[in-house]
Amino acid sequence: MAKTRHINLAQVYPFINKTTLFKVSWGMLRRKQNQKEISQKLNSIFEYLKTYFIQTGIKGIVYYDEFTVDVADDTLHFRDQSVSWRFPRLNHRCIADSAKDSSRVALQVVSLGKAMTHLYEQYEKEDLYSMLFYVHGFSVFLTEALAEYHHNLIHAEWDSRNAKERYSFGYPLCPELSMQKDLFALLKIKPGDEVSLTTGYMMQPEQSTSAIIFH
């Protein structure tokens, strides 16, 4: 059974990057006129969604655990596990370097879970596609905020004085999404849990993200 946490979203909201949410996801950059008025409207929607998500009972769901690893040739070997991950070296930098001074890593998968899927279905059934646009942007940024919140929590539990390092699968230093199959096995995430993998190793629901965290 994976270690799990259910996080009250009120604790996560301060980690949402509202500026980027408004400008990029909600399209404020594309609207050149009445910026103050638009900002006030978007802020009103943001505050409404904060309350609404709590009222729905949606929680932030986290699967996580800590592992001992060995490092050799840009590869992390999970001690006592049949898992090894080799990472690319870009501009003289490799993720595996971060484990050379400490043999501990944490893995996490955060998600808004099946409740988010049900919420989408409800909005689509009621033809509330305009509101769904805002819900989508909000929920994606909320998921990233949840990942950052839990990263901070792990960092505090480690009582670490080092700079925080968190790397997600699919990005240049960690490009192999197929590693997420091993990730789910290491965290003992099973079919029927709140988050799952597609045949292309993408996570469902979309409001999910994974990471390797270094001490």
N, C-alpha and C positions, 0 to 999 in steps of 0.2 A: 504494500500500500504506500503510495507516495505521501510525503509530508504535504499537507495542504493548509492554507489559510483562507479565511473569508474576510475580506476587508470592507469596512464601512466606507462608502464612496465619499462621504464628507471629509475623510482624512486625505483623500487623493486630490480633490479639486484644486488645492493651492499649487499643485504641480503641473496643471494644465497651462500651456503657453497660449494665453488668450490672444496675444498680438498676432501670432502666426495663424491661429485658428481663424480669426476674423479676416485677415488679409488674404490668406492663401486658400483655405478650405471653403470659407464662406464668401469669397469673391470680392472682398472690400477693395483690393488693389485694382480691380477692373472698373470700379465705379469712381469716376473722377470728381463728381459733383456731390455737394451736401455731405461731406465726409463726417461732420459732427453729428448730423441727424442719423446717418447710417450707423455710426458707431453706437449711438444711444439705442437704436432698434436692435442691433446685434447683441448688445449687452443685456437688453431686456430678455431676448430669446435665451441667452446663455444662463441667466439667473432662473428663468422658467425651467430649463432642462435640468439644472442642478437639483431643483426641488422635485421635479417629475421623476427623475431616475431613482431618487431615494424612495419616493412614494411607491414606485413599482416593485420595490424589494430587491432590485438587482444589486448584487454584491460583486466586488472584485474577487476573483478566484485565483489563487496562486498555488502551483505545484512546484516544489523546490526540494533541494537536498544539497549536502556538501560532500565532496569526494576528494580522495587523495590521488595525486597524479605524479607520474614521472615524465621528464622531458628528454627527448632525444631526436635530433635531426628534424627540428620544426614539427615534431609530433608529440601530442599529449597521449600518454598511456594511462588509462584509468586502472589503478592498482586494484587487484582482486576482481576486476571486471574484464570481460572479453571485448573491450572497446578501445580502439586507438583512433585518434583524429589527427590527420596531417593538414597543416595550414599553409597557404602560400606565403611567400616573403615578398613584400612590396616596399620599395624604397628603403631597403635594409630593415624593415619592420615585420615581425611575425607575432601573431597572438601567443604562440607558445613561449615566446621570450618572457611574458609576464608571469609565467609559473616557475621560472628558474630559481627565484629567490624564496619561493614558498611553494610547498607541495599541495596546497589546498586550493580548490576551486569550488564555486557554487554554480548550480544550474537552476534556472527558473523558467517556468512557463506561466504567463499571466493571461487572464481572459475575462470577458464579461459573461461568458458561458451561454448555455442554451436559452436562458431568459432573454438574451439579446436577440436571438433568432426569433423567438416567439413575439417579441415586440415589433420586429420588422414585419412579420406576417400580419400582425394586427393592423399596422399602418397601411400596408398594401391592400388588405381586405376592405378597409374603410376609405380607400382612394385618397389618403392624406400624403400624396407624393411631395407636395411642397414642404411640408413639415419634415418628411423623411430625409430631405436634403440636409436640413440642419441637424437632425438626429445622427445621420451618418458621420458628418464631420466631427460633431461633438464626441461621439462614441469612439472614433479612431484616436482622437487626441487624448481622450480619457484613458484609453488602453495604454498609450505610451506614458502617461502620467502615472498609471498604476505600476508600470515596470520601473520607473524611476523611484517611486515611493518605496517599493519593496527592495530595490537595490540599496537605498539608504538604510532600510531596516536591517538588512544583512550586514552592511558595513558597520553599523552600530553594534550589532550582536558580536561581530568579530573584534570589536574595540580596535579597529584598524586606524592607523595614522597615515596610511598610504593614500595616494590619489585613487579615486574611484575609477574602475575600469569595467565596462560592460559592453559586450559585443554580441550583436544579433546575427542570426543565420540569414544568409542571402546577400550580405554586404561584402565589399571587396576583400577584406581581411578574413572573412568567414563565408565564402561563397557557396559552399555545398549544402543545399537544402536537404539532400539525402541524409545528412548527419542527424537530422531531426528524428529519423527513425530510431537511431541509437539513443537520442535524448529522451524520447518517450519511454524507451525500455529502461533507461537508467532511473528515470523518475517514476517508473511503474504506473504510467498512465495507460489505462485500459480502454477498450471499446465500451461506450456507454458513459464514460466520464464526461465532464463539461466541455472538453476540447478534444478534437480528433485531427488526424492527418488524412489528406486526400492522397490519391495514388501518385500525385506529383509532389508530395511532401509539403504541401501548403497546409496551414492550420485552419480549421473551422471551429467556431465562427471567425469571420474576418477580424473581429475585435479580439485578437489574440496575438501575443508576441513572445518570443523566447530569447534567452540570453545565456552567455557564459560570463560569470563574474569572478574577478580575481581579487585575492586578498590585498 
